[in-house]
């Protein structure tokens, strides 16, 4: 009788482990860059869509489209829902802050005439504000070099948008700043809240939980402040499709993954790269001017993000 064969093991062989580890490492390295590239295209939606719809009306259609697209996916794939009502509540609050307050503030500011450069500069404060909040709210320790990186990043963003900011003057800008500041507070609070209370959840069901209350709140405010009218031009349809598929589904999923994997400060520091990336896209697609000062700012922003993220190796 031949001896019994040794039992098979479910553990991966060393060869398999060594093969998959570089893949995971590469994905982790590419994920932040992919997020920045995708998130930075959000200006396309504002550029093409806002002339045909008021900001909250535009966002309401965007949120509704995401729900319509994601709900069949959730049902067909039987994606898992959160285990408790409390978990659902935390995810919903995150959605209201990140989508409702942040996007509502940004779109309202731009639609009321605040230049995109100033909007980017205000929202560009987010990594610094998040760092302060992460220290108090999450107990994250922030090293000296991280603070240096955050400061360099903000200076870099300021240089990138300096030309556009310099062309705007007048007291009216101060009133336009209010929704931009609200947007800053929304994205900061949303990042911190998600990291503390719901860092990990299924992205498919999570999107439904986030966008349903956000849609209800946005429609309610839009009904009181806007006409709810839309001109269904080709530009508007393109902008809506882009924002739904690329931003609300693609970029937001990447953001949730980043929050799950890294510290709040590391995630927030990536937002320093969005104004420079947006400027590059605008230069390539629309022929907008890139000055030498802007190029210096891009370099400073990149160095700042590298320093802010290098400390913890994320």
C-alpha positions as CSV (number, residue, x, y, z in Angstrom):
1,X,0.0,0.0,0.0
2,X,1.4,3.3,-1.0
3,X,1.8,5.9,1.7
4,X,-0.9,8.6,1.9
5,X,-0.2,11.8,0.1
6,X,0.5,14.8,2.2
7,X,-2.6,17.0,2.8
8,X,-2.9,20.0,0.6
9,X,-2.5,23.4,2.1
10,X,-4.5,26.4,1.3
11,X,-1.6,28.7,2.1
12,X,0.0,30.2,-1.0
13,X,3.4,28.9,-2.0
14,X,6.4,31.2,-1.6
15,X,6.5,31.6,-5.3
16,X,2.8,32.7,-5.4
17,X,3.4,35.1,-2.5
18,X,6.4,36.7,-4.2
19,X,4.4,37.0,-7.4
20,X,1.4,38.7,-5.8
21,X,3.3,41.0,-3.5
22,X,4.8,43.2,-6.2
23,X,1.4,43.5,-7.8
24,X,-0.2,44.7,-4.6
25,X,2.8,47.1,-4.0
26,X,2.4,48.5,-7.5
27,X,-1.3,49.0,-7.1
28,X,-0.7,50.8,-3.9
29,X,1.8,53.1,-5.6
30,X,-0.5,53.8,-8.6
31,X,-3.7,54.3,-6.7
32,X,-2.9,57.8,-5.4
33,X,-1.7,59.0,-8.8
34,X,-4.8,57.5,-10.5
35,X,-7.0,59.3,-7.9
36,X,-5.4,62.6,-8.5
37,X,-5.6,62.3,-12.3
38,X,-9.3,61.3,-12.2
39,X,-10.4,63.8,-9.5
40,X,-8.7,66.6,-11.3
41,X,-11.0,66.2,-14.3
42,X,-13.9,67.4,-12.3
43,X,-13.5,70.9,-13.7
44,X,-14.7,69.5,-17.0
45,X,-18.1,69.0,-15.6
46,X,-18.3,72.6,-14.2
47,X,-16.9,74.0,-17.4
48,X,-19.4,72.3,-19.7
49,X,-22.4,71.7,-17.4
50,X,-23.0,74.8,-15.3
51,X,-24.0,77.1,-18.1
52,X,-27.0,74.8,-18.7
53,X,-28.2,74.2,-15.1
54,X,-28.0,75.8,-11.7
55,X,-25.5,74.1,-9.4
56,X,-27.7,72.2,-7.0
57,X,-30.0,71.2,-9.8
58,X,-27.0,69.9,-11.8
59,X,-25.8,68.0,-8.7
60,X,-29.3,66.5,-8.1
61,X,-29.3,65.0,-11.6
62,X,-25.8,63.7,-11.0
63,X,-26.7,62.0,-7.7
64,X,-29.9,60.5,-9.1
65,X,-28.0,59.0,-12.1
66,X,-25.4,57.4,-9.8
67,X,-28.2,55.8,-7.8
68,X,-30.0,54.5,-10.9
69,X,-26.7,53.0,-12.2
70,X,-25.5,51.5,-8.9
71,X,-28.7,50.0,-7.5
72,X,-29.1,47.3,-10.2
73,X,-25.4,46.4,-9.7
74,X,-25.9,46.1,-6.0
75,X,-29.0,43.9,-6.4
76,X,-27.6,41.7,-9.2
77,X,-24.3,41.1,-7.4
78,X,-26.0,40.8,-4.0
79,X,-23.4,43.2,-2.5
80,X,-23.3,43.1,1.3
81,X,-25.0,45.9,3.2
82,X,-23.6,47.3,6.5
83,X,-24.4,45.1,9.5
84,X,-26.1,47.8,11.6
85,X,-28.2,50.9,11.3
86,X,-25.4,52.8,13.1
87,X,-22.9,51.8,10.3
88,X,-25.4,53.0,7.7
89,X,-25.8,56.2,9.5
90,X,-22.1,56.9,9.6
91,X,-21.8,56.2,5.9
92,X,-24.7,58.5,5.1
93,X,-23.2,61.3,7.1
94,X,-19.9,60.9,5.2
95,X,-21.9,61.1,1.9
96,X,-23.7,64.3,3.0
97,X,-20.4,66.0,3.9
98,X,-18.2,64.8,1.0
99,X,-20.8,65.0,-1.7
100,X,-23.5,67.3,-0.5
101,X,-21.6,70.0,1.3
102,X,-18.3,69.9,-0.6
103,X,-19.6,69.6,-4.1
104,X,-22.5,71.8,-3.4
105,X,-20.2,74.5,-2.1
106,X,-17.7,74.2,-5.0
107,X,-20.4,74.3,-7.7
108,X,-22.2,77.2,-6.1
109,X,-19.1,79.2,-5.7
110,X,-18.1,78.7,-9.4
111,X,-21.6,79.4,-10.6
112,X,-21.7,82.7,-8.7
113,X,-18.6,83.9,-10.4
114,X,-15.8,82.9,-8.1
115,X,-12.9,82.0,-10.4
116,X,-11.8,78.3,-10.3
117,X,-8.3,79.4,-9.3
118,X,-9.6,81.1,-6.1
119,X,-11.9,78.1,-5.4
120,X,-8.9,75.8,-5.8
121,X,-6.8,77.9,-3.4
122,X,-9.5,77.9,-0.7
123,X,-10.2,74.2,-1.0
124,X,-6.4,73.8,-1.2
125,X,-6.3,74.6,2.5
126,X,-7.9,71.2,3.1
127,X,-4.6,69.2,3.8
128,X,-3.6,71.8,6.5
129,X,-7.0,71.9,8.1
130,X,-7.2,68.1,8.0
131,X,-3.8,67.8,9.6
132,X,-5.0,69.9,12.5
133,X,-8.3,67.9,12.8
134,X,-6.5,64.6,12.5
135,X,-4.3,65.4,15.4
136,X,-7.3,66.4,17.6
137,X,-10.0,64.1,16.3
138,X,-8.1,61.0,15.3
139,X,-5.0,61.2,17.5
140,X,-2.7,61.0,14.4
141,X,0.8,62.1,15.1
142,X,2.2,64.5,12.5
143,X,5.9,64.8,12.2
144,X,7.9,67.9,11.5
145,X,8.7,66.9,7.9
146,X,5.0,66.3,7.3
147,X,4.2,69.8,8.4
148,X,7.0,71.1,6.1
149,X,5.5,69.1,3.3
150,X,2.0,70.4,3.9
151,X,3.2,74.0,4.0
152,X,5.2,73.5,0.8
153,X,2.2,72.0,-0.9
154,X,0.0,75.0,0.0
155,X,2.6,77.4,-1.3
156,X,2.8,75.4,-4.5
157,X,-0.9,75.5,-5.0
158,X,-0.9,79.3,-4.4
159,X,1.8,79.8,-7.1
160,X,-0.2,77.6,-9.6
161,X,-3.3,79.8,-9.2
162,X,-1.6,83.1,-8.5
163,X,-2.2,84.5,-12.0
164,X,-5.9,83.9,-11.9
165,X,-6.2,85.2,-8.4
166,X,-4.4,88.4,-9.3
167,X,-6.9,89.2,-12.0
168,X,-9.8,89.3,-9.6
169,X,-10.5,92.1,-7.2
170,X,-13.4,93.7,-5.4
171,X,-15.5,93.2,-2.3
172,X,-17.9,90.9,-4.2
173,X,-15.3,88.1,-4.1
174,X,-15.7,88.0,-0.3
175,X,-19.3,87.0,-0.6
176,X,-18.4,84.4,-3.3
177,X,-15.9,82.9,-0.9
178,X,-18.6,81.7,1.6
179,X,-19.7,78.6,-0.4
180,X,-16.0,77.8,-1.1
181,X,-15.2,77.9,2.6
182,X,-18.2,75.7,3.3
183,X,-16.9,73.3,0.7
184,X,-13.5,73.2,2.5
185,X,-15.2,72.4,5.8
186,X,-17.3,69.7,4.2
187,X,-14.5,67.8,2.6
188,X,-12.3,68.1,5.7
189,X,-15.1,67.0,8.1
190,X,-16.1,64.2,5.7
191,X,-12.5,62.8,5.5
192,X,-12.0,62.8,9.2
193,X,-15.5,61.4,10.0
194,X,-15.1,58.5,7.5
195,X,-11.6,57.7,8.8
196,X,-12.9,57.5,12.4
197,X,-16.3,55.9,12.1
198,X,-16.5,54.0,8.8
199,X,-13.1,53.6,7.2
200,X,-14.1,50.3,5.5
201,X,-17.4,49.4,3.8
202,X,-18.5,47.8,0.5
203,X,-18.1,50.5,-2.1
204,X,-21.2,49.4,-4.1
205,X,-23.8,49.5,-1.3
206,X,-21.9,52.3,0.3
207,X,-22.5,54.5,-2.7
208,X,-26.2,54.0,-2.5
209,X,-26.2,54.8,1.2
210,X,-24.1,58.0,0.6
211,X,-26.0,59.3,-2.4
212,X,-29.6,58.7,-1.4
213,X,-29.6,61.1,1.6
214,X,-27.4,63.5,-0.3
215,X,-29.9,63.6,-3.2
216,X,-32.8,64.2,-0.9
217,X,-31.0,67.1,0.9
218,X,-29.8,68.6,-2.3
219,X,-33.2,68.5,-4.0
220,X,-34.8,70.1,-1.0
221,X,-32.3,73.0,-1.0
222,X,-32.5,73.3,-4.8
223,X,-36.3,73.5,-4.7
224,X,-36.1,76.4,-2.3
225,X,-33.3,78.4,-4.0
226,X,-33.3,77.4,-7.7
227,X,-35.7,77.1,-10.6
228,X,-34.8,73.4,-11.2
229,X,-34.6,74.0,-15.0
230,X,-32.1,72.3,-17.2
231,X,-31.2,72.9,-20.9
232,X,-30.4,69.4,-22.2
233,X,-27.6,70.4,-24.6
234,X,-24.9,68.1,-25.8
235,X,-22.4,69.8,-23.5
236,X,-24.6,69.3,-20.5
237,X,-25.2,65.6,-21.3
238,X,-21.5,65.0,-21.7
239,X,-20.7,66.8,-18.5
240,X,-23.3,64.9,-16.6
241,X,-22.1,61.5,-17.9
242,X,-18.5,62.4,-17.2
243,X,-19.2,63.5,-13.6
244,X,-21.4,60.4,-12.9
245,X,-19.2,57.7,-14.4
246,X,-15.7,59.1,-13.9
247,X,-16.1,61.2,-10.8
248,X,-19.0,60.0,-8.7
249,X,-18.3,56.3,-9.3
250,X,-14.7,56.2,-10.3
251,X,-12.9,58.9,-8.3
252,X,-15.1,58.5,-5.2
253,X,-14.4,54.8,-5.1
254,X,-10.7,55.5,-5.3
255,X,-11.0,58.1,-2.5
256,X,-12.8,55.5,-0.3
257,X,-10.0,53.0,-0.9
258,X,-7.4,55.6,0.0
259,X,-9.1,56.5,3.2
260,X,-9.3,52.8,4.1
261,X,-5.6,52.3,3.4
262,X,-3.9,55.4,4.7
263,X,-4.0,58.1,7.3
264,X,-6.3,61.1,6.9
265,X,-3.3,63.5,6.4
266,X,-1.8,61.3,3.7
267,X,-5.1,61.2,1.8
268,X,-5.7,64.9,2.3
269,X,-2.2,65.8,1.0
270,X,-3.1,64.4,-2.4
271,X,-5.5,67.3,-2.9
272,X,-2.5,69.6,-3.3
273,X,-1.9,67.9,-6.6
274,X,-5.3,68.5,-8.1
275,X,-4.9,72.2,-9.0
276,X,-1.6,71.6,-10.8
277,X,-3.0,68.6,-12.6
278,X,-6.2,70.5,-13.5
279,X,-4.0,73.3,-14.9
280,X,-2.1,70.8,-17.0
281,X,-5.3,69.4,-18.3
282,X,-6.7,72.8,-19.1
283,X,-3.4,73.7,-20.9
284,X,-3.6,70.5,-23.0
285,X,-7.3,70.6,-23.8
286,X,-8.3,74.3,-23.8
287,X,-5.0,76.1,-24.5
288,X,-4.9,77.9,-21.1
289,X,-1.7,79.6,-20.3
290,X,1.0,77.9,-18.1
291,X,3.4,80.5,-16.6
292,X,6.8,79.8,-15.2
293,X,5.4,80.6,-11.8
294,X,2.8,77.9,-12.3
295,X,5.5,75.4,-13.2
296,X,7.5,76.2,-10.0
297,X,4.3,75.9,-8.0
298,X,3.6,72.4,-9.5
299,X,7.1,71.3,-8.5
300,X,6.7,72.6,-5.0
301,X,3.3,71.0,-4.6
302,X,4.7,67.6,-5.7
303,X,7.6,67.9,-3.3
304,X,5.2,68.9,-0.5
305,X,3.0,65.8,-1.1
306,X,6.1,63.6,-1.3
307,X,7.3,64.9,2.1
308,X,3.9,64.6,3.7
309,X,3.4,61.0,2.6
310,X,7.0,59.8,2.8
311,X,7.1,59.9,6.6
312,X,4.6,57.1,7.1
313,X,5.5,55.3,3.9
314,X,2.1,55.6,2.4
